[in-house]
């Protein structure tokens, strides 16, 4: 499954973007990223797909999934397919996007 992400700039704060996609489950998850932030923004869809956008997105996604297992939110046997992509912010910066799709999704 390949996800197509879009970027929308906040009307109230030109340093904030929403990196989003339209999920097949009907949700429209978006991660709000602030320009220059060291933390990637993230969102977890109701169907199990998680995505991070911004600085160090892939590593932060991996930590997030590991924490979910340790806390018992995800069972140890749940596996994700992790993929990466990039989107361009309105101010010209390439933003990393990392997303995890449960192996039993769909």
N, C-alpha and C positions, 0 to 999 in steps of 0.2 A: 504494500500500500504506500503510495507516494502522496504526500500532502502538499497542497499549494498554499503557501502563506501570503498574506497581504499585510501592508503596513498602512496605518492611519494615524496621522498626527492629531494630538489633542487640540481642541479648539481653545481651551483655557490656558494651556501651557505648551508653548512651542518646543520645549525640551523633552517632551514626553510623547512616545508613540505606543500604539497598540499593535502588537504582532498577533495576527489572528488567522483562523481558517474556518471553513464551514464543514462541520463534521457530518458524516453520514447518519449519525444518530439524531440529528436535528439541532444540536448545540452549536454555538459560535464562540468557542473559547478564545480569550485574548489575554496576552501577557503584556502588562504595561511596563515599558522600559524607559528609564530616565537617562538622557544623554550624559555620558561620563561616569555612570554608576559602575562600581566594581562588582555589583551583584546582578546576575541575570534575573529577569522577571519570569514568573512561571504561572501556568494554569494547568489544572488536571480536569479533563472532561469526565462526564458521568459514565461514559462507556470504557474508561480506563486509559485513554491516551493522555500522556503528559507532554507538555512542551515548555522549553526554556528559551528565552531570547536575550541576547546581550553578551557581556563579557564572560568568557569562560563557561559558556552555556553547556557544553558537553560534560565537563567535569562536575558542574553543579547538578546536572540531571542525574548523573551516576550516583552522587552522594545522596540525593533526594530518594532515589529508588532503593538504595542500600538502607537508608534510615527507615523507610516504610517497611522493609522486611524485618529489621531489628525491632521495630515497635509493634509488629504483628498486624499491621494494616494490610500488607500483602503477605499471602502465605509463601513459605520458602520455595515451593515448587512453581510459583508464577514466574514466567519468563517474558521478557520484553525484547522486541527488536528495536534497537536504538539506531537512529539515523541522524544525519546532520545536513544542514542547508545554510544558505545565507540570504538575507534580504537587505535592501538599501533603505536607509532612513532618509527622510526628506532633506536633512542637512548634509547628505552625501556619504555618511559613514556606512560601511558594510557591517551588518549585525549578524553574529552567529546565531543560528537556531538549531537546537537539538530536540529531538522528539522520540518518545518511546511508545511503541504500540504493543499491547499485550499479544502474545503469540496466538491466543485463542480468540482474537478480536474478529468480529463479523461472522 
